[in-house]
Amino acid sequence: MSDTATKSLDGRIAVVTGASRGIGRAAALALAGAGAHVIAVARTQGALEELDDAIRAAGSSATLVPLNLTDYEAIDRLGAAINERWKRLDILVGNAGILGSLMPLGHIPLKTWQQVMDVNVTANWRLLRSFDPLLRMSDAGRAIFVTSGAAQKCRAYWGPYAVSKAALDAMVRTYAAENETTKVRAMLLNPGPLRTAMRRAAIPGEDPETLRTPEDLAPHFVRLAHPDWTETGKIYDFPTDSVLSPQMPA
């Protein structure tokens, strides 16, 4: 994509969560390829180092942050460190998420429910809470959160994941509304069916060769992160390559 080739994000600072594999890794590589300095957040040190090697091989740079997003105080420390070093954050990609268990709502263990909410909802709120001042210090702060069609479909047995993504949607739309008069823009991104480990766990009988890849999606993170992107509080839907406005009641 031309954005990457022309280094359209040159000099911008980006945080990507869940950056060690799948969508997060592809997004981090695309943002770095477009010139951004990527602060890569994930739990696995080894996978982060492999990402760093790939980013350096492409001529860009990264800061590695081994971090479990349920360590909320560590998120606050990361925000303080970014403020001390760069005094701003230009791009936040909230990608990390977990599927949980596929089972009837009444059978879900409390621990499973809590884990999904902790990672998919509360951790993203803590990211916004810590990084909002930094995004506002940017000349064009961009927050992009990965959602799912599960939030609207509400299929049987997908309860924790669907509920968590619906909550994420509401949170990001609220954040966008609160920033209408600022230079911050917040978007949701729906990847649709992609060849990822989470998709394989959810639908193990599916032929992965029939699916598009995280690398196919990655250039759209660059689009939404660009200072020229003006939409906010909406969903970029990758399967249809369109921006969707949430349906409002009459």
C-alpha positions in Angstrom: 0.0 0.0 0.0 1.3 3.5 -0.8 1.1 4.7 2.8 3.8 2.3 3.8 6.0 3.0 0.8 5.9 6.7 1.4 6.6 6.5 5.2 3.4 8.5 5.8 3.7 7.9 9.6 7.3 9.0 9.8 8.2 10.1 13.3 4.9 9.2 14.9 4.8 7.1 18.2 2.5 4.1 18.3 1.5 1.6 21.0 0.3 -1.8 19.8 -1.0 -4.4 22.3 -1.0 -8.1 21.5 1.9 -7.3 19.2 3.7 -10.7 19.3 1.5 -12.6 16.9 -1.5 -12.5 14.5 -3.2 -9.2 13.9 -1.1 -7.3 16.4 2.2 -8.4 14.9 1.0 -7.6 11.4 -0.3 -4.1 12.6 3.0 -3.4 14.3 5.0 -4.3 11.2 2.8 -2.2 9.0 2.9 0.9 11.3 6.7 0.5 11.6 7.0 0.1 7.8 5.1 3.4 7.4 7.7 5.1 9.6 6.2 5.0 13.1 8.2 4.0 16.2 6.3 1.1 17.6 6.0 0.4 21.3 5.2 -3.3 21.1 3.2 -4.7 24.1 2.8 -8.5 24.6 3.2 -11.1 27.3 5.9 -13.1 25.5 9.5 -11.7 25.5 10.8 -14.1 22.8 8.0 -13.3 20.3 8.6 -9.6 20.9 12.3 -10.0 20.2 11.4 -11.8 16.9 9.1 -8.9 16.0 11.9 -6.4 16.8 14.2 -8.3 14.5 11.7 -8.0 11.7 11.1 -4.3 12.3 14.8 -3.6 12.3 15.3 -5.6 9.1 12.7 -3.3 7.5 14.7 -0.3 8.6 12.5 0.9 11.5 12.7 0.8 15.3 10.6 -0.5 18.2 10.5 -0.4 22.0 9.6 -3.8 23.5 7.3 -3.9 26.5 6.7 -7.4 28.0 3.5 -6.8 29.9 0.4 -8.7 30.9 -2.4 -6.2 30.3 -4.2 -7.3 33.5 -1.3 -5.7 35.4 -3.1 -2.4 35.4 -0.5 -0.5 37.4 2.1 -1.5 34.8 -0.1 0.2 32.1 0.0 3.3 34.2 3.8 3.0 34.5 4.0 2.6 30.7 2.0 5.8 30.2 4.4 7.7 32.6 7.4 6.3 30.7 6.0 7.4 27.3 5.3 10.9 28.7 8.8 11.2 30.1 10.4 10.1 26.8 8.1 11.5 24.1 5.6 13.8 25.8 2.8 12.5 23.6 1.3 9.4 21.9 0.1 9.6 18.3 -1.4 6.1 17.8 -2.9 3.6 20.2 -3.9 0.2 18.8 -5.9 -1.9 21.3 -5.7 -5.3 19.7 -5.1 -7.8 22.5 -8.1 -10.0 23.3 -9.0 -13.5 24.4 -11.9 -15.7 23.3 -12.8 -17.4 26.6 -14.9 -20.6 26.5 -17.7 -21.4 24.1 -20.5 -22.7 26.3 -24.0 -21.7 27.6 -24.0 -18.6 29.7 -25.2 -20.5 32.7 -22.3 -22.9 32.5 -19.5 -20.4 32.3 -17.1 -20.5 35.3 -16.8 -17.1 37.1 -13.0 -17.2 36.5 -13.5 -17.5 32.7 -16.0 -14.7 32.6 -13.7 -12.4 34.7 -10.7 -13.2 32.6 -12.4 -12.2 29.3 -13.8 -9.0 30.8 -10.4 -8.1 32.4 -8.5 -8.4 29.1 -11.1 -7.4 26.5 -12.8 -4.5 28.4 -11.1 -3.4 31.6 -7.5 -3.5 30.1 -8.7 -1.3 27.2 -10.3 1.1 29.6 -7.1 1.3 31.5 -5.2 2.0 28.3 -7.5 4.9 27.5 -7.4 6.1 31.1 -3.6 6.2 31.1 -3.0 7.3 27.5 -5.8 9.8 27.0 -3.6 12.8 28.1 -0.8 11.6 25.8 -3.2 11.2 22.8 -4.5 14.7 23.4 -0.9 16.0 23.3 -0.5 14.7 19.8 -1.3 16.9 16.8 -3.5 14.1 15.6 -4.1 11.3 18.3 -5.6 8.2 16.8 -7.1 5.3 18.9 -7.9 2.1 17.1 -9.6 -0.9 18.9 -10.1 -4.3 17.4 -13.8 -5.4 17.7 -15.8 -8.3 16.3 -19.0 -9.0 14.5 -19.8 -11.2 17.5 -20.8 -8.0 19.4 -23.9 -7.7 17.1 -24.5 -11.3 16.1 -24.9 -12.6 19.7 -24.6 -16.3 18.6 -25.3 -19.0 21.1 -22.4 -20.0 23.3 -20.3 -17.0 22.5 -21.5 -15.1 25.5 -18.3 -13.7 27.3 -16.6 -12.8 24.0 -19.7 -11.2 22.5 -20.6 -9.3 25.6 -17.0 -8.0 26.0 -16.8 -6.8 22.4 -20.2 -5.0 22.7 -18.9 -3.3 25.9 -15.7 -2.3 24.0 -17.8 -0.9 21.2 -19.8 1.3 23.6 -16.6 2.4 25.4 -14.8 3.5 22.3 -17.9 5.3 20.9 -18.2 7.1 24.2 -14.5 8.1 24.1 -15.0 9.3 20.6 -18.0 11.5 21.6 -15.9 12.9 24.5 -13.2 13.9 22.0 -15.3 15.5 19.3 -13.9 18.9 20.0 -10.3 17.7 20.2 -7.8 16.4 17.6 -8.2 12.8 18.9 -10.1 10.3 16.7 -11.2 6.9 17.9 -12.3 4.0 15.7 -13.3 0.4 16.0 -11.9 -2.1 13.4 -13.8 -5.3 12.6 -11.4 -7.8 11.0 -14.0 -10.4 10.1 -12.8 -14.0 9.5 -9.0 -14.1 9.4 -6.4 -16.8 9.6 -5.5 -16.4 13.3 -5.0 -18.7 16.3 -8.1 -17.4 17.9 -10.2 -18.2 14.8 -8.7 -21.7 14.7 -9.6 -22.2 18.3 -13.2 -21.0 17.8 -13.9 -22.9 14.5 -11.4 -25.8 14.4 -12.9 -27.5 11.4 -12.6 -24.5 9.1 -10.1 -24.6 6.2 -7.6 -21.7 7.0 -6.7 -21.4 3.3 -10.1 -20.0 2.6 -9.5 -17.0 4.9 -7.6 -13.8 4.4 -4.6 -13.1 6.6 -3.6 -10.5 9.2 -1.1 -9.2 6.7 -4.0 -8.4 4.3 -5.7 -6.4 7.1 -2.6 -4.6 8.3 -2.4 -1.7 5.8 -5.8 -0.5 7.1 -4.3 0.2 10.6 -2.0 2.6 8.7 -5.0 4.3 7.1 -6.9 4.7 10.4 -3.7 5.9 12.2 -2.9 8.6 9.6 -3.4 12.3 10.7 -5.6 12.8 7.7 -8.2 10.3 8.9 -11.2 12.2 10.1 -13.9 9.7 11.0 -14.5 8.9 14.6 -16.8 6.8 16.7 -17.5 4.4 13.8 -16.5 0.9 12.7 -14.2 0.2 9.8 -15.5 -3.2 8.5 -12.7 -5.0 6.7 -14.9 -7.7 5.0 -16.8 -4.9 3.2 -14.1 -2.3 3.2 -16.5 0.3 4.5 -17.0 2.6 7.4 -20.2 1.8 9.3 -22.1 4.2 11.6 -23.7 2.4 14.6 -27.4 2.3 14.3 -29.0 4.8 16.6 -32.6 4.4 18.0 -35.3 6.7 16.6 
